[in-house]
Amino acid sequence: MRCDSDLKFKSLYAAAKEMADKLDINLAPPRNIGIQKNRDNYEGGPEEYFRRSIFHPFLDHLLMQLKIRFLEHRELLSKIQNILPTKCSELNTKEISETVNTFAKEWPIDIKGSTDDFIDEMTMWHRHCLNMSKDKRPRTFIETLNYCNSALYPSIHTFLQIGATLPVSVATSERSFSCLRRLKTYLRNKTGEERLNGLMLLNLYRDVEVTCEEVIDIMAKKPRRIDLVL
């Protein structure tokens, strides 16, 4: 992404320049001064200024965030996938030991017993996966979780639960905040947190049907003098 950034910026700048000309906007960089405290001075014309002051810093920030969000956790995610039968059946002794050491470092409290006990358990799980036919090996964490015996493989079962509940990159949290802002803007009044959260969830999950009977049953559980009947 960083290698061909200059070529991409030329096309972006040409499109921005064309739009600015239509709107009669002059793309001129700020003037340079001798002593600069709040920003750097960039030599060159408008294209060079916007490339060095906006485009390159934004691109570096984007690459850094992608690295923090995905690349730094790639090794951990690859290790937890090793407990799936489709992956575990292909491991050797060294890879089993590396997987156990990663788990012991990241989730030591979830290991039932010592690290050596977990290595033995992982080795037994590896042999069990080898004995399964390839077409019947579970491929997902949930399928494997339903197949794994928690009494025989307690640590494996725990890590399967962790793998099945690991969050993925979704926009649910952003949707929640956007919905919350819309509700606060629309209501423009003081609303309790519980009621506000309820309204937000109703707005988010509109596909979930809520019947009048369910609402009345919940309201009837609260102590009040009137009788609520449908």
N, CA, C and O of each residue as an XYZ file, in Angstrom:
920
protein
N       0.824     -1.198      0.000
C       0.000      0.000      0.000
C       0.862      1.254      0.000
O       0.546      2.241     -0.664
N       1.966      1.200      0.760
C       2.845      2.372      0.859
C       3.722      2.518     -0.381
O       4.176      3.620     -0.687
N       3.967      1.404     -1.108
C       4.900      1.445     -2.239
C       4.351      2.287     -3.386
O       5.065      3.131     -3.929
N       3.099      2.069     -3.758
C       2.513      2.805     -4.876
C       1.624      3.947     -4.405
O       0.684      4.337     -5.099
N       1.920      4.482     -3.227
C       1.081      5.552     -2.676
C       1.173      6.829     -3.501
O       0.181      7.546     -3.636
N       2.351      7.128     -4.056
C       2.504      8.362     -4.833
C       1.643      8.333     -6.092
O       1.043      9.343     -6.459
N       1.582      7.178     -6.752
C       0.736      7.070     -7.943
C      -0.736      7.224     -7.582
O      -1.492      7.884     -8.296
N      -1.139      6.611     -6.473
C      -2.529      6.730     -6.038
C      -2.858      8.164     -5.645
O      -3.956      8.651     -5.914
N      -1.895      8.843     -5.004
C      -2.156     10.213     -4.587
C      -2.330     11.134     -5.792
O      -3.132     12.066     -5.737
N      -1.604     10.893     -6.869
C      -1.739     11.738     -8.060
C      -3.160     11.695     -8.597
O      -3.722     12.729     -8.960
N      -3.746     10.497     -8.651
C      -5.126     10.390     -9.131
C      -6.107     11.033     -8.159
O      -7.072     11.670     -8.578
N      -5.859     10.865     -6.848
C      -6.732     11.498     -5.857
C      -6.630     13.016     -5.920
O      -7.637     13.720     -5.830
N      -5.418     13.510     -6.074
C      -5.228     14.959     -6.127
C      -5.843     15.536     -7.396
O      -6.414     16.626     -7.366
N      -5.732     14.819     -8.510
C      -6.339     15.298     -9.757
C      -7.853     15.385     -9.619
O      -8.465     16.343    -10.090
N      -8.471     14.376     -8.966
C      -9.922     14.411     -8.759
C     -10.313     15.546     -7.821
O     -11.311     16.228     -8.055
N      -9.524     15.756     -6.749
C      -9.812     16.859     -5.825
C      -9.627     18.209     -6.505
O     -10.397     19.138     -6.261
N      -8.610     18.322     -7.359
C      -8.364     19.580     -8.073
C      -9.502     19.888     -9.030
O      -9.930     21.036     -9.149
N      -9.987     18.863     -9.708
C     -11.107     19.064    -10.631
C     -12.357     19.512     -9.886
O     -13.068     20.408    -10.344
N     -12.628     18.893     -8.740
C     -13.795     19.287     -7.950
C     -13.634     20.698     -7.397
O     -14.593     21.469     -7.363
N     -12.412     21.038     -6.960
C     -12.166     22.382     -6.433
C     -12.338     23.441     -7.509
O     -12.849     24.526     -7.229
N     -11.921     23.146     -8.734
C     -12.098     24.109     -9.827
C     -13.571     24.341    -10.128
O     -13.978     25.464    -10.428
N     -14.377     23.272    -10.047
C     -15.811     23.434    -10.291
C     -16.460     24.300     -9.218
O     -17.396     25.049     -9.499
N     -15.958     24.193     -7.983
C     -16.519     24.967     -6.871
C     -15.798     26.292     -6.661
O     -16.081     27.015     -5.706
N     -14.866     26.607     -7.554
C     -14.105     27.854     -7.482
C     -13.351     27.962     -6.151
O     -13.408     28.984     -5.466
N     -12.640     26.875     -5.802
C     -11.841     26.831     -4.581
C     -10.374     26.745     -4.971
O      -9.997     25.940     -5.823
N      -9.567     27.559     -4.357
C      -8.142     27.587     -4.651
C      -7.402     26.654     -3.695
O      -7.415     26.864     -2.482
N      -6.756     25.624     -4.243
C      -5.991     24.686     -3.418
C      -4.597     25.251     -3.184
O      -3.639     24.890     -3.867
N      -4.506     26.123     -2.228
C      -3.225     26.771     -1.927
C      -2.763     26.351     -0.541
O      -3.565     26.348      0.393
N      -1.497     25.996     -0.383
C      -0.992     25.624      0.947
C      -0.831     26.847      1.828
O      -0.727     27.959      1.310
N      -0.807     26.680      3.152
C      -0.551     27.821      4.044
C       0.848     28.382      3.799
O       1.746     27.678      3.337
N       1.007     29.637      4.113
C       2.304     30.275      3.884
C       3.325     29.758      4.896
O       2.982     29.402      6.023
N       4.563     29.727      4.474
C       5.661     29.312      5.348
C       6.155     30.491      6.169
O       6.252     31.613      5.672
N       6.464     30.224      7.419
C       7.003     31.263      8.294
C       8.323     30.778      8.877
O       8.613     29.581      8.874
N       9.100     31.696      9.364
C      10.441     31.371      9.840
C      10.446     30.462     11.046
O      11.142     29.447     11.053
N       9.678     30.808     12.072
C       9.624     30.006     13.303
C       8.249     29.352     13.374
O       7.244     30.031     13.587
N       8.205     28.054     13.198
C       6.946     27.320     13.178
C       6.836     26.452     14.427
O       7.727     25.649     14.704
N       5.738     26.610     15.191
C       5.552     25.880     16.439
C       4.466     24.810     16.336
O       4.599     23.738     16.926
N       3.406     25.086     15.601
C       2.251     24.199     15.590
C       2.226     23.225     14.415
O       1.538     22.207     14.492
N       2.940     23.496     13.346
C       2.971     22.593     12.199
C       4.293     22.757     11.479
O       5.016     23.731     11.689
N       4.604     21.775     10.613
C       5.850     21.820      9.856
C       5.676     22.651      8.589
O       4.580     22.761      8.041
N       6.776     23.227      8.144
C       6.805     23.894      6.847
C       7.159     22.877      5.772
O       8.111     22.112      5.929
N       6.406     22.862      4.688
C       6.657     21.943      3.582
C       6.988     22.743      2.334
O       6.222     23.607      1.905
N       8.136     22.439      1.766
C       8.551     23.109      0.541
C       7.819     22.502     -0.649
O       7.482     21.319     -0.637
N       7.574     23.310     -1.678
C       6.914     22.825     -2.879
C       5.538     23.423     -3.041
O       5.109     24.267     -2.254
N       4.847     22.969     -4.083
C       3.527     23.489     -4.394
C       2.424     22.835     -3.600
O       2.692     22.119     -2.635
N       1.170     23.074     -3.999
C       0.025     22.512     -3.271
C       0.018     20.979     -3.253
O      -0.308     20.368     -2.236
N       0.381     20.365     -4.386
C       0.357     18.899     -4.434
C       1.339     18.294     -3.438
O       1.006     17.341     -2.733
N       2.541     18.841     -3.381
C       3.541     18.334     -2.448
C       3.126     18.577     -1.001
O       3.372     17.740     -0.133
N       2.496     19.724     -0.744
C       2.067     20.039      0.620
C       1.019     19.042      1.100
O       1.153     18.481      2.187
N      -0.027     18.813      0.296
C      -1.095     17.907      0.723
C      -0.612     16.457      0.776
O      -1.128     15.662      1.562
N       0.367     16.111     -0.049
C       0.915     14.766     -0.007
C       1.650     14.516      1.312
O       1.460     13.477      1.943
N       2.477     15.458      1.720
C       3.325     15.265      2.898
C       2.613     15.598      4.205
O       2.939     15.019      5.241
N       1.662     16.506      4.181
C       1.010     16.934      5.424
C      -0.257     16.151      5.742
O      -0.641     16.055      6.908
N      -0.919     15.583      4.720
C      -2.199     14.914      4.952
C      -2.161     13.453      4.505
O      -2.467     12.552      5.286
N      -1.783     13.222      3.241
C      -1.911     11.878      2.681
C      -0.969     10.880      3.345
O      -1.413      9.825      3.797
N       0.311     11.193      3.411
C       1.275     10.261      4.003
C       1.039     10.030      5.495
O       1.094      8.876      5.922
N       0.778     11.063      6.326
C       0.462     10.790      7.738
C      -0.782      9.930      7.920
O      -0.811      9.048      8.778
N      -1.821     10.187      7.106
C      -3.035      9.373      7.210
C      -2.755      7.926      6.826
O      -3.241      7.003      7.481
N      -1.969      7.721      5.762
C      -1.647      6.369      5.323
C      -0.822      5.627      6.369
O      -1.053      4.444      6.616
N       0.132      6.309      6.980
C       0.939      5.678      8.035
C       0.080      5.302      9.238
O       0.253      4.234      9.825
N      -0.845      6.190      9.598
C      -1.747      5.899     10.720
C      -2.642      4.702     10.401
O      -2.872      3.854     11.262
N      -3.146      4.630      9.170
C      -4.000      3.511      8.772
C      -3.242      2.193      8.822
O      -3.762      1.199      9.329
N      -2.022      2.172      8.303
C      -1.218      0.951      8.321
C      -0.890      0.521      9.746
O      -0.886     -0.671     10.052
N      -0.615      1.488     10.614
C      -0.316      1.165     12.007
C      -1.532      0.558     12.708
O      -1.398     -0.402     13.466
N      -2.715      1.116     12.455
C      -3.924      0.579     13.069
C      -4.249     -0.821     12.556
O      -4.697     -1.674     13.322
N      -4.025     -1.059     11.265
C      -4.242     -2.397     10.716
C      -3.289     -3.405     11.349
O      -3.670     -4.540     11.634
N      -2.046     -2.980     11.565
C      -1.073     -3.868     12.195
C      -1.471     -4.178     13.632
O      -1.399     -5.327     14.069
N      -1.894     -3.148     14.367
C      -2.294     -3.359     15.761
C      -3.519     -4.258     15.845
O      -3.613     -5.112     16.727
N      -4.460     -4.062     14.922
C      -5.733     -4.766     15.005
C      -5.649     -6.213     14.529
O      -6.342     -7.085     15.053
N      -4.799     -6.468     13.534
C      -4.800     -7.799     12.927
C      -3.466     -8.528     13.046
O      -3.430     -9.654     13.543
N      -2.370     -7.915     12.603
C      -1.117     -8.645     12.467
C      -0.557     -9.096     13.806
O       0.001    -10.189     13.902
N      -0.696     -8.266     14.853
C      -0.127     -8.628     16.142
C      -0.853     -9.805     16.785
O      -0.290    -10.484     17.643
N      -2.100    -10.052     16.380
C      -2.867    -11.163     16.952
C      -2.913    -12.369     16.019
O      -3.556    -13.373     16.324
N      -2.226    -12.265     14.877
C      -2.307    -13.352     13.903
C      -1.700    -14.641     14.446
O      -2.255    -15.719     14.237
N      -0.565    -14.543     15.142
C       0.083    -15.738     15.675
C      -0.784    -16.407     16.729
O      -0.905    -17.632     16.762
N      -1.392    -15.588     17.599
C      -2.256    -16.152     18.638
C      -3.462    -16.850     18.024
O      -3.840    -17.938     18.459
N      -4.069    -16.229     17.013
C      -5.232    -16.833     16.374
C      -4.856    -18.112     15.633
O      -5.629    -19.070     15.607
N      -3.673    -18.125     15.034
C      -3.242    -19.342     14.342
C      -3.001    -20.477     15.326
O      -3.235    -21.642     15.007
N      -2.527    -20.130     16.540
C      -2.276    -21.166     17.544
C      -3.579    -21.743     18.081
O      -3.680    -22.951     18.298
N      -4.572    -20.893     18.295
C      -5.819    -21.419     18.858
C      -6.575    -22.240     17.823
O      -7.400    -23.079     18.184
N      -6.305    -22.010     16.541
C      -6.911    -22.849     15.515
C      -6.302    -24.248     15.484
O      -6.870    -25.163     14.888
N      -5.152    -24.411     16.124
C      -4.490    -25.716     16.124
C      -5.245    -26.776     16.913
O      -4.957    -27.966     16.781
N      -6.205    -26.362     17.731
C      -6.966    -27.365     18.478
C      -8.140    -27.903     17.660
O      -8.789    -28.862     18.078
N      -8.419    -27.307     16.511
C      -9.452    -27.861     15.637
C      -8.954    -29.176     15.046
O      -7.782    -29.277     14.683
N      -9.810    -30.177     14.942
C      -9.361    -31.481     14.424
C      -8.717    -31.405     13.049
O      -7.777    -32.150     12.772
N      -9.200    -30.521     12.179
C      -8.614    -30.405     10.845
C      -7.187    -29.887     10.896
O      -6.379    -30.206     10.023
N      -6.865    -29.084     11.917
C      -5.509    -28.549     12.079
C      -4.660    -29.434     12.997
O      -3.483    -29.679     12.733
N      -5.280    -29.902     14.072
C      -4.528    -30.659     15.077
C      -3.976    -31.961     14.506
O      -2.908    -32.416     14.917
N      -4.687    -32.553     13.573
C      -4.232    -33.818     12.994
C      -2.954    -33.657     12.185
O      -2.276    -34.646     11.905
N      -2.610    -32.429     11.802
C      -1.418    -32.180     10.988
C      -0.228    -31.696     11.811
O       0.837    -31.441     11.249
N      -0.381    -31.562     13.126
C       0.691    -31.031     13.969
C       1.722    -32.102     14.290
O       1.414    -33.293     14.351
N       2.954    -31.647     14.493
C       3.993    -32.541     14.998
C       4.251    -32.228     16.474
O       3.593    -31.362     17.050
N       5.190    -32.921     17.072
C       5.458    -32.757     18.507
C       5.913    -31.342     18.842
O       5.504    -30.790     19.864
N       6.748    -30.752     18.004
C       7.239    -29.399     18.251
C       6.109    -28.384     18.172
O       6.030    -27.480     19.004
N       5.240    -28.523     17.190
C       4.122    -27.584     17.029
C       3.121    -27.716     18.168
O       2.523    -26.725     18.587
N       2.937    -28.919     18.666
C       2.061    -29.108     19.831
C       2.638    -28.394     21.044
O       1.906    -27.736     21.783
N       3.937    -28.517     21.252
C       4.594    -27.849     22.379
C       4.507    -26.333     22.244
O       4.270    -25.643     23.236
N       4.694    -25.796     21.027
C       4.588    -24.351     20.811
C       3.171    -23.859     21.071
O       2.979    -22.783     21.637
N       2.184    -24.636     20.663
C       0.789    -24.257     20.904
C       0.481    -24.210     22.393
O      -0.160    -23.274     22.871
N       0.936    -25.215     23.122
C       0.707    -25.259     24.570
C       1.409    -24.096     25.261
O       0.835    -23.479     26.158
N       2.627    -23.790     24.864
C       3.359    -22.672     25.475
C       2.665    -21.340     25.213
O       2.643    -20.471     26.085
N       2.097    -21.173     24.020
C       1.355    -19.944     23.724
C       0.128    -19.827     24.605
O      -0.160    -18.750     25.126
N      -0.602    -20.924     24.780
C      -1.776    -20.912     25.652
C      -1.387    -20.634     27.099
O      -2.069    -19.891     27.804
N      -0.279    -21.240     27.535
C       0.175    -21.033     28.915
C       0.589    -19.587     29.156
O       0.496    -19.097     30.281
N       1.040    -18.908     28.121
C       1.441    -17.509     28.252
C       0.243    -16.573     28.221
O       0.182    -15.616     28.992
N      -0.711    -16.843     27.335
C      -1.850    -15.947     27.162
C      -2.984    -16.235     28.140
O      -3.593    -15.304     28.666
N      -3.275    -17.505     28.392
C      -4.406    -17.884     29.254
C      -3.958    -18.913     30.292
O      -4.459    -20.037     30.275
N      -3.049    -18.578     31.180
C      -2.560    -19.583     32.146
C      -3.634    -20.057     33.112
O      -3.596    -21.199     33.570
N      -4.587    -19.194     33.423
C      -5.607    -19.559     34.411
C      -6.602    -20.570     33.851
O      -7.297    -21.239     34.614
N      -6.677    -20.688     32.513
C      -7.648    -21.593     31.893
C      -7.110    -22.998     31.687
O      -7.849    -23.882     31.253
N      -5.844    -23.221     31.988
C      -5.260    -24.556     31.843
C      -5.557    -25.377     33.092
O      -5.233    -24.969     34.207
N      -6.169    -26.524     32.897
C      -6.503    -27.409     34.015
C      -5.275    -28.254     34.358
O      -4.931    -29.178     33.621
N      -4.625    -27.945     35.455
C      -3.418    -28.658     35.834
C      -2.171    -27.913     35.392
O      -2.207    -26.701     35.182
N      -1.071    -28.637     35.251
C       0.201    -28.026     34.874
C       0.340    -27.977     33.356
O      -0.489    -28.509     32.618
N       1.411    -27.322     32.916
C       1.679    -27.250     31.482
C       1.980    -28.626     30.907
O       1.573    -28.941     29.789
N       2.696    -29.447     31.675
C       2.993    -30.811     31.218
C       1.714    -31.630     31.061
O       1.585    -32.430     30.133
N       0.766    -31.418     31.988
C      -0.517    -32.117     31.869
C      -1.247    -31.697     30.597
O      -1.879    -32.511     29.924
N      -1.146    -30.404     30.284
C      -1.815    -29.917     29.077
C      -1.142    -30.463     27.815
O      -1.816    -30.739     26.823
N       0.185    -30.618     27.850
C       0.885    -31.219     26.707
C       0.408    -32.656     26.491
O       0.176    -33.076     25.357
N       0.265    -33.406     27.590
C      -0.239    -34.777     27.481
C      -1.670    -34.791     26.943
O      -2.026    -35.623     26.108
N      -2.485    -33.849     27.438
C      -3.866    -33.775     26.960
C      -3.911    -33.409     25.475
O      -4.705    -33.963     24.716
N      -3.057    -32.480     25.074
C      -3.000    -32.077     23.673
C      -2.522    -33.229     22.788
O      -2.993    -33.387     21.661
N      -1.595    -34.027     23.295
C      -1.108    -35.187     22.543
C      -2.210    -36.230     22.375
O      -2.355    -36.818     21.303
N      -2.990    -36.460     23.439
C      -4.122    -37.386     23.345
C      -5.162    -36.871     22.357
O      -5.727    -37.640     21.580
N      -5.410    -35.564     22.392
C      -6.369    -34.964     21.460
C      -5.869    -35.087     20.016
O      -6.656    -35.302     19.094
N      -4.561    -34.950     19.836
C      -3.963    -35.099     18.515
C      -4.172    -36.520     17.974
O      -4.525    -36.698     16.808
N      -3.954    -37.526     18.825
C      -4.166    -38.912     18.399
C      -5.638    -39.178     18.114
O      -5.986    -39.905     17.184
N      -6.495    -38.574     18.933
C      -7.932    -38.747     18.726
C      -8.357    -38.153     17.384
O      -9.184    -38.731     16.679
N      -7.790    -37.002     17.034
C      -8.123    -36.368     15.750
C      -7.605    -37.191     14.577
O      -8.239    -37.247     13.523
N      -6.450    -37.831     14.761
C      -5.902    -38.672     13.696
C      -6.779    -39.894     13.439
O      -6.868    -40.369     12.307
N      -7.420    -40.398     14.476
C      -8.263    -41.584     14.328
C      -9.592    -41.276     13.648
O     -10.273    -42.186     13.175
N      -9.963    -40.006     13.597
C     -11.202    -39.635     12.922
C     -10.985    -39.619     11.414
O      -9.914    -39.239     10.942
N     -11.985    -40.024     10.668
C     -11.894    -39.929      9.213
C     -11.936    -38.455      8.797
O     -12.568    -37.634      9.462
N     -11.267    -38.134      7.708
C     -11.129    -36.731      7.304
C     -12.470    -36.072      7.010
O     -12.654    -34.888      7.292
N     -13.401    -36.823      6.450
C     -14.691    -36.225      6.097
C     -15.587    -36.004      7.314
O     -16.597    -35.307      7.212
N     -15.235    -36.590      8.474
C     -16.055    -36.424      9.676
C     -15.412    -35.514     10.717
O     -15.968    -35.331     11.800
N     -14.261    -34.945     10.411
C     -13.605    -34.053     11.366
C     -14.324    -32.709     11.416
O     -14.545    -32.099     10.370
N     -14.698    -32.229     12.612
C     -15.332    -30.905     12.716
C     -14.388    -29.812     12.217
O     -13.173    -29.887     12.400
N     -14.971    -28.802     11.586
C     -14.163    -27.740     10.989
C     -14.258    -26.414     11.735
O     -13.417    -25.537     11.537
N     -15.256    -26.255     12.583
C     -15.435    -25.004     13.311
C     -15.320    -25.256     14.810
O     -15.357    -26.396     15.274
N     -15.177    -24.150     15.559
C     -15.063    -24.272     17.013
C     -16.353    -24.799     17.629
O     -16.311    -25.616     18.549
N     -17.488    -24.342     17.135
C     -18.765    -24.767     17.713
C     -19.012    -26.243     17.438
O     -19.462    -26.973     18.322
N     -18.722    -26.688     16.217
C     -18.884    -28.109     15.906
C     -17.958    -28.962     16.768
O     -18.363    -30.004     17.281
N     -16.714    -28.513     16.924
C     -15.760    -29.262     17.748
C     -16.154    -29.229     19.213
O     -15.953    -30.209     19.932
N     -16.718    -28.104     19.669
C     -17.142    -27.977     21.065
C     -18.235    -28.979     21.392
O     -18.242    -29.554     22.480
N     -19.149    -29.194     20.470
C     -20.210    -30.181     20.686
C     -19.682    -31.610     20.615
O     -20.308    -32.534     21.133
N     -18.553    -31.786     19.985
C     -17.977    -33.123     19.815
C     -17.003    -33.482     20.935
O     -16.846    -34.657     21.267
N     -16.343    -32.469     21.522
C     -15.284    -32.702     22.506
C     -15.872    -33.102     23.860
O     -16.839    -32.498     24.325
N     -15.295    -34.102     24.478
C     -15.706    -34.560     25.807
C     -14.978    -33.719     26.858
O     -13.756    -33.798     26.982
N     -15.725    -32.920     27.606
C     -15.107    -32.022     28.583
C     -14.467    -32.770     29.747
O     -13.579    -32.232     30.407
N     -14.903    -34.004     30.012
C     -14.301    -34.783     31.098
C     -12.935    -35.336     30.702
O     -12.028    -35.407     31.530
N     -12.790    -35.725     29.447
C     -11.512    -36.265     28.975
C     -10.533    -35.166     28.581
O      -9.324    -35.299     28.774
N     -11.064    -34.081     28.028
C     -10.211    -32.990     27.538
C     -10.694    -31.662     28.126
O     -11.244    -30.835     27.397
N     -10.500    -31.443     29.433
C     -11.042    -30.225     30.065
C     -10.418    -28.939     29.526
O     -11.135    -27.974     29.264
N      -9.104    -28.909     29.357
C      -8.450    -27.691     28.861
C      -8.795    -27.440     27.402
O      -9.041    -26.299     27.009
N      -8.814    -28.503     26.591
C      -9.191    -28.361     25.183
C     -10.604    -27.808     25.075
O     -10.872    -26.937     24.248
N     -11.502    -28.312     25.906
C     -12.894    -27.855     25.889
C     -12.976    -26.375     26.253
O     -13.754    -25.631     25.655
N     -12.180    -25.946     27.227
C     -12.177    -24.533     27.620
C     -11.677    -23.646     26.491
O     -12.265    -22.599     26.220
N     -10.601    -24.052     25.832
C     -10.050    -23.237     24.753
C     -10.932    -23.269     23.511
O     -10.914    -22.326     22.719
N     -11.690    -24.323     23.332
C     -12.685    -24.324     22.258
C     -13.774    -23.293     22.532
O     -14.262    -22.640     21.611
N     -14.154    -23.149     23.806
C     -15.120    -22.110     24.166
C     -14.549    -20.723     23.898
O     -15.257    -19.839     23.414
N     -13.265    -20.531     24.212
C     -12.623    -19.243     23.943
C     -12.593    -18.974     22.445
O     -12.899    -17.866     22.003
N     -12.224    -19.991     21.661
C     -12.182    -19.807     20.215
C     -13.546    -19.531     19.620
O     -13.662    -18.774     18.656
N     -14.590    -20.140     20.186
C     -15.939    -19.932     19.654
C     -16.494    -18.560     19.992
O     -17.399    -18.072     19.316
N     -15.958    -17.932     21.040
C     -16.482    -16.629     21.473
C     -15.521    -15.481     21.211
O     -15.773    -14.361     21.654
N     -14.421    -15.734     20.499
C     -13.508    -14.636     20.182
C     -14.219    -13.620     19.304
O     -14.859    -14.001     18.324
N     -14.123    -12.331     19.632
C     -14.807    -11.322     18.808
C     -14.130    -11.168     17.460
O     -12.906    -11.244     17.351
N     -14.931    -10.953     16.448
C     -14.412    -10.672     15.112
C     -14.576     -9.188     14.836
O     -15.234     -8.474     15.592
N     -13.979     -8.736     13.757
C     -14.031     -7.311     13.430
C     -15.375     -6.978     12.804
O     -15.597     -7.243     11.623
N     -16.265     -6.401     13.586
C     -17.581     -6.000     13.099
C     -17.844     -4.567     13.520
O     -17.107     -3.993     14.321
N     -18.893     -4.003     12.975
C     -19.234     -2.612     13.262
C     -20.375     -2.507     14.262
O     -21.067     -1.490     14.303
N     -20.585     -3.559     15.080
C     -21.705     -3.537     16.025
C     -21.563     -2.417     17.042
O     -22.530     -1.713     17.333
N     -20.354     -2.247     17.587
C     -20.161     -1.182     18.578
C     -20.377      0.187     17.957
O     -20.980      1.061     18.580
N     -19.884      0.387     16.721
C     -20.097      1.663     16.061
C     -21.577      1.896     15.785
O     -22.066      3.019     15.902
N     -22.291      0.828     15.418
C     -23.736      0.952     15.207
C     -24.426      1.358     16.501
O     -25.348      2.173     16.484
N     -23.987      0.796     17.617
C     -24.602      1.113     18.902
C     -24.412      2.581     19.249
O     -25.360      3.247     19.664
N     -23.186      3.095     19.082
C     -22.937      4.494     19.399
C     -23.706      5.419     18.466
O     -24.227      6.444     18.906
N     -23.784      5.071     17.181
C     -24.524      5.906     16.240
C     -26.000      5.937     16.602
O     -26.640      6.987     16.556
N     -26.537      4.765     16.964
C     -27.945      4.698     17.361
C     -28.178      5.494     18.635
O     -29.200      6.167     18.768
N     -27.245      5.423     19.567
C     -27.383      6.162     20.822
C     -27.393      7.665     20.569
O     -28.181      8.393     21.173
N     -26.523      8.132     19.679
C     -26.491      9.563     19.360
C     -27.787     10.002     18.695
O     -28.295     11.085     18.984
N     -28.326      9.170     17.806
C     -29.578      9.529     17.137
C     -30.720      9.628     18.139
O     -31.544     10.539     18.056
N     -30.772      8.693     19.085
C     -31.839      8.722     20.081
C     -31.743      9.959     20.966
O     -32.750     10.609     21.246
N     -30.525     10.284     21.406
C     -30.354     11.455     22.264
C     -30.713     12.730     21.516
O     -31.302     13.646     22.089
N     -30.360     12.789     20.242
C     -30.695     13.972     19.446
C     -32.198     14.072     19.232
O     -32.762     15.166     19.272
N     -32.852     12.926     19.005
C     -34.281     12.932     18.731
C     -35.089     13.231     19.992
O     -36.044     14.006     19.942
N     -34.720     12.628     21.117
C     -35.511     12.797     22.333
C     -35.333     14.179     22.948
O     -36.309     14.820     23.336
N     -34.076     14.642     23.039
C     -33.767     15.953     23.621
C     -34.360     16.103     25.029
O     -34.880     17.164     25.374
N     -34.281     15.066     25.820
C     -34.764     15.147     27.193
C     -33.895     14.260     28.074
O     -33.005     13.559     27.593
N     -34.169     14.306     29.357
C     -33.432     13.475     30.303
C     -34.064     12.086     30.340
O     -35.213     11.925     30.753
N     -33.310     11.099     29.909
C     -33.790      9.724     29.865
C     -32.874      8.848     30.702
O     -31.651      8.952     30.616
N     -33.479      7.979     31.517
C     -32.673      7.074     32.324
C     -31.859      6.118     31.465
O     -32.217      5.834     30.322
N     -30.765      5.628     32.025
C     -29.870      4.765     31.249
C     -30.551      3.469     30.834
O     -30.356      2.998     29.713
N     -31.347      2.888     31.725
C     -32.012      1.625     31.405
C     -33.014      1.803     30.270
O     -33.073      0.985     29.352
N     -33.798      2.874     30.336
C     -34.789      3.129     29.281
C     -34.102      3.465     27.966
O     -34.544      3.036     26.900
N     -33.012      4.238     28.044
C     -32.288      4.615     26.837
C     -31.665      3.388     26.170
O     -31.695      3.260     24.946
N     -31.101      2.488     26.979
C     -30.538      1.258     26.417
C     -31.616      0.392     25.776
O     -31.389     -0.231     24.738
N     -32.787      0.356     26.399
C     -33.883     -0.416     25.823
C     -34.332      0.130     24.482
O     -34.559     -0.628     23.539
N     -34.460      1.456     24.397
C     -34.839      2.073     23.125
C     -33.783      1.830     22.052
O     -34.106      1.607     20.885
N     -32.526      1.876     22.461
C     -31.447      1.657     21.500
C     -31.473      0.218     20.973
O     -31.297     -0.004     19.775
N     -31.690     -0.755     21.854
C     -31.740     -2.149     21.422
C     -32.939     -2.405     20.519
O     -32.842     -3.171     19.560
N     -34.069     -1.769     20.819
C     -35.233     -1.908     19.945
C     -34.948     -1.343     18.562
O     -35.389     -1.890     17.551
N     -34.214     -0.254     18.531
C     -33.884      0.360     17.246
C     -32.870     -0.470     16.467
O     -32.931     -0.538     15.239
N     -31.930     -1.105     17.184
C     -30.908     -1.911     16.510
C     -31.483     -3.216     15.969
O     -31.229     -3.590     14.824
N     -32.253     -3.896     16.795
C     -32.758     -5.218     16.422
C     -34.241     -5.126     16.072
O     -35.101     -5.658     16.774
N     -34.508     -4.446     14.984
C     -35.898     -4.280     14.558
C     -36.493     -5.567     14.012
O     -37.714     -5.714     13.957
N     -35.634     -6.508     13.604
C     -36.137     -7.758     13.050
C     -36.671     -8.696     14.125
O     -37.351     -9.673     13.811
N     -36.369     -8.408     15.403
C     -36.874     -9.236     16.504
C     -38.286     -8.776     16.853
O     -38.497     -7.623     17.229
N     -39.239     -9.678     16.727
C     -40.632     -9.325     16.990
C     -40.910     -9.316     18.494
O     -40.560    -10.256     19.208
N     -41.539     -8.244     18.958
C     -41.940     -8.111     20.360
C     -43.449     -7.950     20.383
O     -43.981     -6.975     19.854
N     -44.141     -8.906     20.996
C     -45.599     -8.875     21.022
C     -46.104     -8.013     22.172
O     -45.380     -7.745     23.131
N     -47.337     -7.591     22.061
C     -47.954     -6.780     23.122
C     -48.086     -7.578     24.418
O     -47.967     -7.025     25.511
N     -48.332     -8.880     24.285
C     -48.465     -9.710     25.481
C     -47.173     -9.730     26.292
O     -47.209     -9.671     27.521
N     -46.046     -9.812     25.614
C     -44.761     -9.826     26.318
C     -44.509     -8.507     27.033
O     -44.014     -8.495     28.160
N     -44.847     -7.394     26.382
C     -44.653     -6.083     27.004
C     -45.531     -5.938     28.237
O     -45.074     -5.456     29.273
N     -46.796     -6.355     28.130
C     -47.725     -6.223     29.259
C     -47.303     -7.132     30.408
O     -47.407     -6.748     31.572
N     -46.826     -8.338     30.088
C     -46.377     -9.250     31.147
C     -45.205     -8.655     31.926
O     -45.148     -8.771     33.150
N     -44.275     -8.022     31.220
C     -43.124     -7.415     31.897
C     -43.565     -6.225     32.743
O     -43.106     -6.060     33.873
N     -44.458     -5.393     32.196
C     -44.934     -4.230     32.949
C     -45.788     -4.644     34.139
O     -45.799     -3.964     35.165
N     -46.506     -5.760     34.006
C     -47.373     -6.208     35.101
C     -46.575     -6.734     36.284
O     -47.098     -6.795     37.397
N     -45.325     -7.116     36.070
C     -44.493     -7.616     37.164
C     -44.069     -6.503     38.116
O     -43.700     -6.773     39.259
N     -44.118     -5.249     37.651
C     -43.740     -4.136     38.513
C     -44.899     -3.783     39.441
O     -46.057     -3.824     39.026
N     -44.602     -3.442     40.680
C     -45.690     -3.116     41.630
C     -46.396     -1.817     41.241
O     -45.781     -0.751     41.227
N     -47.664     -1.910     40.933
C     -48.457     -0.734     40.598
C     -49.917     -1.006     40.972
O     -50.309     -2.160     41.147
N     -50.710      0.044     41.094
C     -52.088     -0.093     41.570
C     -53.048     -0.508     40.464
O     -54.090     -1.097     40.755
N     -52.733     -0.223     39.219
C     -53.664     -0.539     38.138
C     -53.419     -1.965     37.653
O     -52.306     -2.485     37.731
N     -54.486     -2.581     37.150
C     -54.389     -3.922     36.580
C     -54.176     -3.804     35.077
O     -54.924     -3.114     34.384
N     -53.160     -4.475     34.590
C     -52.856     -4.454     33.161
C     -53.363     -5.739     32.534
O     -52.853     -6.823     32.816
N     -54.364     -5.612     31.688
C     -54.930     -6.765     30.982
C     -55.043     -6.404     29.516
O     -55.167     -5.232     29.162
N     -54.998     -7.419     28.662
C     -55.101     -7.208     27.224
C     -56.512     -7.537     26.771
O     -56.821     -7.427     25.585
